[in-house]
Amino acid sequence: MLNLSDITVRLGGRTILDRATAALPPRGRIGLIGRNGAGKSTLVRVIAGMLEPDTGSADMPRGARLGYIAQEAPGGDSTPIETVLAADVERTALLAESENMEDMDRLGDIHERLMAIDAWSAPSRASRILVGLGFDEEMQNRPLESFSGGWRMRVALASLLFSAPDLLLLDEPSNHLDLEAVLWLEDFLKSYQATIVVVSHERDFLNNVVDHILHLDRGKLTLYPGGYDAFERQRAERQAQQAAAREKQMAEREKLKEFVARNSARASTAKQAQSRVKALARMQPIAEVMDDPSLSFDFPDPTALRPPLITLDLATVGYNETPILKRLNLRIDPDERVALLGRNGNGKTTLARLLAAQLTPMEGAMQASGKMRVGYFTQYQVEELDRDETPLQHMSSLMEGSSPSAVRGQLGRFGFQGDKAITKVGKLSGGERARLALALITRDAPHLLILDEPTNHLDVDAREALIQALNGYTGAVVIVSHDRHMLEMTADRLVLVDGGTAVDFDGAIEDYIKLILSGDGSGKQSKAKAKADARKQAEQREQDKLLRKQARDAEAALVKLTEQRSALDRAMFDPSTAQGPLAKLSMTELMKRRASVQEQIDASEQSWLELNEQLEAIAA
C-alpha cells in the first residue's frame, strides 16, 4: 500500500531522515514511533506530500486517497456536524449540483451515485463519530467558534475519520482527547478497513490498535510485527545481538591492529600486514547501542508534613459565580497518589486548580497545611515558556538568590546539563520543554505535585522515566491523564469527577475502562454507593498508612539492632576496639548480650515480613 524508498531530508544543515526505507503492508495498522525529535512528524509530512524530500519518495497506488489532519483547527460559524459532513467532498458536491439540476438524466445519475455512496445515512454516521469523540447533540449544533482549540481539533479528527481515506495518517490523535474518547477511537480504528499510519507514544493505545511498529531511529526505519510490547521485546533482542556483534568486532579490530603494528616493519610479513590494513579499512563499524543520557526526571523530596495536606468540606467551586463542582468532600495525605477520572469538561481541571489554590471555594471550606508547597503542571506552562531564553535563564529568574550550583543542580535533575542548559527554549523539542516546565515547578521541593496531562509532549521512553520518578517521589501526587499506563503505574486512588461533584471510584483503572465500554460513559454511581465506597476507601487508606508506619518502625529497629550486633561482634573479636559500656563487659557478658540482640533481630524481621505481607495483600 505504501512504499518508502531511500527518503532523505535535511533541515537546517541537519540530516533528519537518512535513506529511510520501509514497505508497509496493505491495510496494515502501523504505529510510527521514535524518540522526541527523531523526525516522525517530518516523515508524516513527506508521506502527506507537504514536504519534498531531498532524495527518495513515498509511493502509494494510483487513485488512493490520503487523509491527514491540518495543523490549524477549523473555525467559523459552521457547526461540528456541518463541518464533518462537508469532509465528504463528493457527497457535498453532488448534493449542491442536484439542487439546481434540470437535466433529468443527469439528476438520475446524481441520485444513483448518492445511493451508491450511502449519502442518506451520512448525517447519522457523522453524528456517531462526534458522539464518540465527546460531542452530545447540543454541542454538535453549536458554532465552532464557541469551542476551545482542543475541541475544534476533535472536530478535525472527526472530519478525517468520516472521510474514510485509503491511507489514514494520524499524528498524536489522542493529545486532545480524554480517556473515554481514546477508548472509542481505539475501537473505531481496530475496525477501519484501510491502511493506518499513527504516530503515538501511548503504550496501551499502540498495543490495542496497531499490528506493526515502524521504528524511526537516527534517520533509519525498521518495521517490526506486532504491537508495542512485541516491539520492545524484539528491540531488546536486537540490541543485545548488536552489542555482542560490536564487542566481537572491536576485539577483531584490536587483533588486526596488533598484527599490523608487529609486522609492518618486517619484510617477510609486510605484505600480510598491508592486507590487514585493508581489512581494517573495509570493516564497517557496528553502531554502539545508545541511550539518551539526558532523559531524566528526578523530583526533589519535600520535608515531612503531618497529614492531611488538604481537606475539602462540602466545598463548591466554579467561575464567575457559576458553580462547576459542589459538595466536595476530599482529603489528600502526604504520600497519596490520586488520579482524577472523568470526561473532559466535567471539572477535572477545575478541581486541580482548587487543590493548587488557584481557585477558592464559593461555599464550604478548604483546609490546607500552612507549610505546604504545591507544584502545578499544565500544558499552558509549556506553551508560555520564553522561546528566546535558555533553561538556565528561566531557572535563575525563579531561583533568585540561590547559588549558581543550586540552579544548575535543579536543571541537572531533569537532564539539562552542559550545553542543554544554555540552549534557547525555541530550539528544544516538545518533550524537552515539558521537562523544563517540570523542573521549574519543582524547584522548591513541593509537598504536592498536581500534573494536568503531563505526557502530551513525551515519547514512550520519557513517559517510563516520568513514571519511575513519580514512584520514587515521597510527596503526594494528583494526576490528570488519558494515558492508562501512566495511571495504572502511578495511582493508588481514583477519584471520579462527574455529575457536578467528585467521589472515590471503587475499583481499578481496568474497572473504570470496563464501565465505559459497557455503555455507561458517564460512570455515574448512586449517592448511597458513592458514600459507602468513600468510607471503605478511607478505612483502607487508614489501615494502609498504619501498616506502612509499623513497617517503617520495624525496619528502623532492625537497622539499629543490626548496628548493635556488629558492635558486639567487633568487641568480641578484638576487645581492644570496644568503646563505651562494651569495653567494661567480659567475654561471657558480651556473648549473652549478643544472643539477646539476635533474638530481638529475629523477632523484628518476622514482624517486618508479616507487615509487608499484609501490605501486599491490600495492594492485591
Buried (B, 14 or more C-beta within 10 A) or exposed (E): BBEBBEBBBEEEEEBBBBBBBBEBBEEBBBBBBBBBBBBBBBBBBBBBEEBEBEEBEBEBEEEEEBBBBEEEBBBEEBBBBBBBBBBBEEBBEBBEEBEEBEEEEEEEEBBEBBEEEEBEEBEEBBBBBBBBBBBEEEBBEBEBEEBEEBBBBBBBBBBBBBBBBBBBBBBBBBBBBBBBBBBBBBEBBEEBEBBBBBBBBBBBBBBBBBBBBBBBBEBBBBBBEBBBEBBBEBBEEBEEEBEEEBEEBEEEBEEBEEBBEEBBEEEEBEEBBEEBBEBBEEEEEBEEEEEBEBBBBBBBEBEEBEBBBBBBBEBBBBEEEEBBBBBBBBBBBBBBBBBBBBBBBBBBBBBBBBBBEBBEBBEBEBEBBEEBBBBBBBBEBBEEBEEEBBBBBBBBEBBEEBEEEEBBEBBBBBBBBEEBBEBEBEEBBBBBBBBBBBBBBBBBBBBBBBBBBBBBBBBBBBBBBBBBBBEEBBBBBBBBBBBBBBBBBBBBBBBBBBBBBBBBBBBBBEEBBEBBBEEEBBBEBEEEEBBEBBEEBEEEBEEBBEBBEBBEBBBEBBEBBBEBBEBBEBBBEEBEEBEEEBEEBEEEEBEEBBEEBBEBBEEBBEBBEBBBEBBEEBEE
